[in-house]
Structures are given as structure tokens and as C-alpha cells.
């Protein structure tokens, strides 16, 4: 009988009190069958590993076009969003510059418009706060 030390548990064996890590273990895992073939467990394991490998390859091959298409869609959406953001920045800058030019050209009219806007906001804001459902409190 062929006796070897158990290499798999060599590190953990020391953790068991009273257990000798050099205890001989019969090596029956890869003994050839009488007719010279590999044990059935090894053949079964090999076929299972090969099927898993084939399945993973198939999944990777079928997912690759979808992942590529998704990446292209995301890149296209990113480019579109960047273009829209740049357009909005330019529009905001143009409006700001136009408003500055208007205020510089008509300072009294701008002051009157600001006073009117402030008065309108101060008139509407208290009514809006009273009508707001979050400002009403129920007492029990």
C-alpha cells in the first residue's frame, strides 16, 4: 500500500490538537483501474470541467456583441449629453451677456423692473406658503 502525507491538509493539521500531520494516508485518488483507464471520478470531473468551460465560452461569445453595442450606446449618449451641456452653457452665457447689455443701456428701467419683481414676489410668497400642505399643521 502506498502511504503519503496528506498535502492538502498539511497547513490545517497543526490546528487540531493531538493530530499528527505526518500520519500516513493511503493515496487512492489516481490509481489506475485494472484495465489501465483513469478512475471514473476523474473522468466525470474532467467532463464536468470541460462542459463548464464550453458553457462559459458560449456565454462570453454570445454576450460580447451585446456588451459592445451597450458600450457604443453609452458612448453615443455621453457625447450627446456633453453636446447638450455645452449648448446650455453657451445659451446661458448669451442670455447673461444680453441681460448685462440691457441693464447697461437702460439702468433706470432695469431698476424699476427689479423693484416690481421684488414686490410681486413678496406679495405672492406668503400666500403660497399658507396654501402649501407642508406648512399646515394639525393639532390633536
C-alpha positions as CSV (number, residue, x, y, z in Angstrom):
1,X,0.0,0.0,0.0
2,X,1.4,3.4,-1.0
3,X,1.4,5.8,2.0
4,X,2.0,9.5,1.7
5,X,1.4,12.5,3.8
6,X,-1.7,14.5,3.1
7,X,-0.5,17.7,1.3
8,X,-4.0,19.3,1.2
9,X,-4.4,19.4,5.0
10,X,-0.7,20.0,5.8
11,X,-1.4,23.5,7.0
12,X,-4.5,22.9,8.9
13,X,-3.5,19.7,10.5
14,X,-1.4,21.5,13.1
15,X,-4.6,23.3,14.3
16,X,-6.2,20.0,15.5
17,X,-5.0,19.1,19.0
18,X,-3.5,15.6,19.1
19,X,-3.5,15.2,15.3
20,X,-0.2,14.2,13.7
21,X,0.2,15.9,10.3
22,X,2.7,13.2,9.2
23,X,0.2,10.5,9.6
24,X,0.3,8.2,6.5
25,X,-2.7,8.4,4.2
26,X,-3.5,5.9,1.5
27,X,-3.1,7.5,-1.9
28,X,-6.0,6.1,-3.9
29,X,-7.1,9.1,-5.8
30,X,-5.3,8.5,-9.1
31,X,-4.7,4.7,-9.0
32,X,-5.3,3.2,-12.5
33,X,-8.1,0.8,-12.9
34,X,-7.3,-2.8,-13.7
35,X,-7.7,-2.2,-17.4
36,X,-5.4,0.9,-17.3
37,X,-8.1,3.6,-17.5
38,X,-8.5,6.6,-15.3
39,X,-10.9,6.2,-12.4
40,X,-14.5,7.1,-13.2
41,X,-14.4,10.0,-10.8
42,X,-11.5,11.6,-12.6
43,X,-13.2,11.1,-16.0
44,X,-16.5,12.5,-14.6
45,X,-14.7,15.5,-13.2
46,X,-12.8,16.1,-16.4
47,X,-16.1,16.1,-18.4
48,X,-17.8,18.4,-15.9
49,X,-14.9,20.9,-16.1
50,X,-14.9,20.7,-19.9
51,X,-18.7,21.3,-20.1
52,X,-18.3,24.3,-17.7
53,X,-15.5,25.7,-19.8
54,X,-17.6,25.3,-23.0
55,X,-20.6,26.9,-21.4
56,X,-18.6,29.9,-20.2
57,X,-17.1,30.3,-23.7
58,X,-20.5,30.1,-25.2
59,X,-21.9,32.7,-22.8
60,X,-18.9,35.0,-23.4
61,X,-19.3,34.7,-27.1
62,X,-23.0,35.4,-27.0
63,X,-22.6,38.3,-24.6
64,X,-19.8,40.1,-26.5
65,X,-21.9,41.7,-29.2
66,X,-24.4,42.9,-26.6
67,X,-21.7,44.4,-24.4
68,X,-20.1,46.0,-27.4
69,X,-23.4,47.5,-28.5
70,X,-24.1,48.7,-25.0
71,X,-20.7,50.4,-24.8
72,X,-21.4,52.1,-28.1
73,X,-24.8,53.3,-26.9
74,X,-23.3,54.7,-23.7
75,X,-20.5,56.5,-25.7
76,X,-23.2,58.0,-28.0
77,X,-25.3,59.1,-25.1
78,X,-22.3,60.6,-23.4
79,X,-21.3,62.6,-26.5
80,X,-24.9,63.8,-26.8
81,X,-25.1,64.8,-23.2
82,X,-21.8,66.7,-23.5
83,X,-23.0,68.5,-26.6
84,X,-26.3,69.5,-24.9
85,X,-24.4,70.7,-21.8
86,X,-22.1,72.8,-23.9
87,X,-25.1,74.2,-25.8
88,X,-26.8,75.1,-22.5
89,X,-23.6,76.8,-21.2
90,X,-23.4,78.8,-24.4
91,X,-27.1,79.8,-24.2
92,X,-26.8,80.8,-20.5
93,X,-23.7,82.9,-21.3
94,X,-25.5,84.6,-24.2
95,X,-28.6,85.4,-22.0
96,X,-26.4,86.7,-19.2
97,X,-24.4,88.9,-21.7
98,X,-27.7,90.1,-23.2
99,X,-29.1,91.0,-19.9
100,X,-26.0,92.8,-18.9
101,X,-26.1,94.8,-22.1
102,X,-29.8,95.7,-21.4
103,X,-29.1,96.8,-17.9
104,X,-26.1,98.9,-19.0
105,X,-28.3,100.5,-21.8
106,X,-31.3,101.2,-19.6
107,X,-30.3,101.3,-15.9
108,X,-33.5,103.1,-14.7
109,X,-35.7,100.6,-16.5
110,X,-33.7,97.7,-15.0
111,X,-34.1,99.2,-11.5
112,X,-37.8,99.6,-11.9
113,X,-38.2,96.0,-13.2
114,X,-36.2,94.7,-10.2
115,X,-38.4,96.6,-7.8
116,X,-41.6,95.4,-9.5
117,X,-40.3,91.8,-9.4
118,X,-39.4,92.1,-5.7
119,X,-42.8,93.5,-4.9
120,X,-44.6,90.7,-6.8
121,X,-42.6,88.0,-5.1
122,X,-43.2,89.5,-1.7
123,X,-46.9,89.6,-2.4
124,X,-47.2,86.0,-3.8
125,X,-44.7,84.2,-1.5
126,X,-46.7,84.5,1.8
127,X,-49.9,83.3,0.1
128,X,-48.1,80.4,-1.5
129,X,-46.6,79.3,1.9
130,X,-50.1,79.4,3.5
131,X,-51.6,77.3,0.8
132,X,-48.7,74.8,0.9
133,X,-49.8,71.4,2.6
134,X,-46.4,71.1,4.3
135,X,-47.0,74.4,6.2
136,X,-50.4,73.4,7.6
137,X,-50.2,71.7,11.0
138,X,-52.9,69.6,12.5
139,X,-53.2,69.7,16.3
140,X,-54.7,66.7,18.2
